[in-house]
Amino acid sequence: MDLGIRDDLALVVGASDGIGLATARALIAEGAAVTVSARDPAALAKAAAGIGAAQLPADATDAASVEALVAAWEAAHPRLDILVVAVGGSHRAPFAALTDADWRANWEFNILGTVRLVRGLLPALRRGRGARVVLFGAAAARMPYPEQVVSNVHKAGHLALVKTLAAELLPEGIRVNAVAPGRTVTRLWRRRAEDLAAKEGTTPEAVLERFARDIPLGRFARAEEIADVAAFLASPRSSYVVGQSVAVDGGIGRG
């Protein structure tokens, strides 16, 4: 299927690895002119070189860094057609163990970073060719996971942000949607599996297999499976999809 995004100007934030990088690769395969961004300059440079993308380092949790990203985009591009924000993550801890600092840090990571990016890039999106915004949430927005209360709360807030932005920006010709991945084989999950395996005296493969049993499909997703849905939402092919958080979770979300 031709997604109709050839020569569209796209910015993918959080694209040094995992789902963000896979999404950037999917957009490039469809002919979009992609710039990738992430907070680790070395990892970003490697990722950009690997897929043939331009790069703009930025840390979404730092307001000045986002402002610099916006200024660099405005200086180099006439518009922004596709914005993908693949920023966010979970914080595993029981409620009683969480400090105010834990709550603030996760809020910056899951909510405020995305707010800064969309707000700063809004003028460029307004000049876009029917601009599309794709934000990454999580299955936890509808089905909270045990001992992830801080992330569960912020992912639910992220879903509300998607709905609100979609309603406000649609009259300006900007379409907003989200992707809600389930358990996906990424560097973060591999690291978590290694940590748990060391504590339990087992192997990372055994840990991943155990967590896969909760998934009706019986396995973790590949990053490319999530990216394909994100690319569809970032294209005119999804023209009648507005304000949705599309679950790509193998059936794990029951909410």
N, C-alpha and C positions, 0 to 999 in steps of 0.2 A: 504494500500500500504506500503510495506517495503521500506523505503527510502535508505537503504544500508549504514547507518552511524554507525552501531553498533561498539562500541569500538573506534570510532573516538575521538580525543582529541579536545574539543571545548572550546572557551573562548567567553563569552557574556558580553560585556561592556555596562553598563546602565541597569542593570538587577535587581535592588532592587524593582522595581514596574512596573506596566503597561505592555506595549508591550514587553519590554526587558525581563521581568520576564516570561511572557507567552511564549516567544520564547525559553528561557532556558528550561522551562518545556516541550515544544514540542520536543526539541532535546533529553532530558532525556528519554522521552517516547519511542523514537526510538532507545535507547540503547547507545547514545553517552555519553562519560565521560565529564561532563560539569563543568567548573569553571565559577563563576559569579563575576562580578566586578561592583562597583559603588563608589561614593565619600562619601556617608554617611555610616560609619562602622556599626552603630546600625541597620539601615534599611537593609543593606546588609546581616548582620548576620541572621536576622529574615527571609529574603527571602531565603537564602541558606539553612537554617534549614528546611524550609517549603517544599522544593523540593528535598532535599538530594544532594545538589551540594557543591563542594569546593568553596572557596571564596578568592579573592585577592582585597582588597580595593584600589581604585585609583581615582584620579580626572583628567579627560582628559584635563581640562583647565590649569593644572599645569604641566610644563615640567618635573620637578623633580619627581613628583608622577608617571608619565607615565614611566620614566626611571626605577623607583623602581619596577613597575609592570612587565616590560620587564625582568629585572634581576631576579625577583622571578620566572617568568615563565621559563626562560632558566635554572635556577638552579634545577627545579623540573620536567621538561618535555623534552622528546627527540625531540619533534616536535609540530607543531600546524596544525591541519587538517581543522578546521572551526573557523573563526573569525567573530563574529557578533558585530557591533558597533551601538548600539541604543542610541546614544547621540545627543542632539540637541533640539531646541525648538524655539518658536516664541517670538517676542517682539512687543506688541501692542502699537503703538503711531503714530500720524501723522508725516509726513516727517519733518516739520518745528520744531517739538519738540525734535527731536533726536540730541543728542550730539555726539562728536567724541568718548567719552567713551562708549556710547550705541553701536555704530557701532563696536568698537574694541571688546567689551565683547561678542556680538553676533557672531562675526567672530570666536573668540576663541571657543565658544560653538558649532557652527555649522560646522566649517571647520577645524581650526587648531588642535583641539582635535583629530579629526578623522585622520588627516595627521600624527600626532605624533604616534598614536597607530599603524597604518599600517606600517609606516616607522620603528618603533622600533621592531615590531614583524615580519618583513619581513624575517629575517634569519630563524626563526622557521617555517614560512609558506613555505619557500623554501624546508625545510626538510619534509613537510607534505605529506600525501598520496593523491596527487591531490587536493591540498588545495583550499578551497572555502572561499571567503570573501563576507559577506552580510552587506551592509551599509544601514542605515535608512535615507531616505530623507523625502519629503513631497509633497503633491499635489500642494503646492504653487510654486514649481519649474517650473510648466507649466501654472499655472493659479493663478497669484498673488491675494492675498486677500487684501481688503481695510484696510488701517491703519496698515499694517504689512510690510512696505517697506523694513526695514532692514532684516527681516527674508526672505522675498521674494527674495531679491538679493542673499543672502547667500545660500538659497536652490537651486537656479538656478546654482550657482557656485558649489554646492555639486554634482549636476547632471553632470557637466563638469568633476569634479574630478573622478566620477565613470567611465565615458567613457574613460578618459585618463589612469587611473590605469588598466582598463580592457585590453586596447591595449598593454600597456607596460609589464604587468605581465603574460599575457597568454602564451608567449613563454617559460616562466619558469614553466609552469604547474599550475599556480595560476589563478583561475577563479573568477572574480569580478562582482557582480550585486548589485542592490539596491531594496528596497521596499519603495514605496511612499504611506504611509497611508493617508486616509482622516480623517474625524472627528470620533474619537474613544473615547469610554467611559473610561477615565483614571482619575487618581487623579488630574491631571492638569485641565482637562475639568470640573470635578466636582467642583473644587475650583473656576474656572472662572464663572461657573453657579451660585455658591453661592454668589460671589461678585456682579454679575449683578443683581441677584434677590434682594439683599439687597438695591441696588441703585434704582431699579425700583419698589420696593414694591410688588414683586411677589414671586414665588417659583422657586427653582432650576429646578424642573421638567418642569415647564412652559418655562423656558429659553432654556433647552435642546430641548424641543419639537419645539420651534421656529426655532432654528438652524437646526433641522432635516428637516425642510421643503425645504431647499435648496438642499437636497440630493435626487436624483431620486429614490433611494431605500426606502426613507422615514424614515430612522432611522440611528443612530450612529452605528459604528462597535463595536463589542466586541474585546478585545485585542487578544483573541484566533484566531479570523478570520484573523488577520494580521500575527500572529505567524505561522500559518499553511503554509502560502505562504513563509515566511522567511525560515522555515525549509526545504521546497521543494527546494528553491534556494541554500541552504547550503548542498545539497545532490547530489550524482551522477545522480539522476533521472532527474535533470535539466541540463544535460551535454551539451546540445546544446544552452543554454541560456548564452550569454556573453555580458557584458556592458549594461545591461538593467536596467531601473528603472520601476519596475512593480507597476502600480497603483492598490491599494486595497482601493477604496474610495467610493464605492456605486454609482459611476457614476458622482460624483460632479465635477471631472476634465473635463473641456471642451476643454482644449488646445491640 
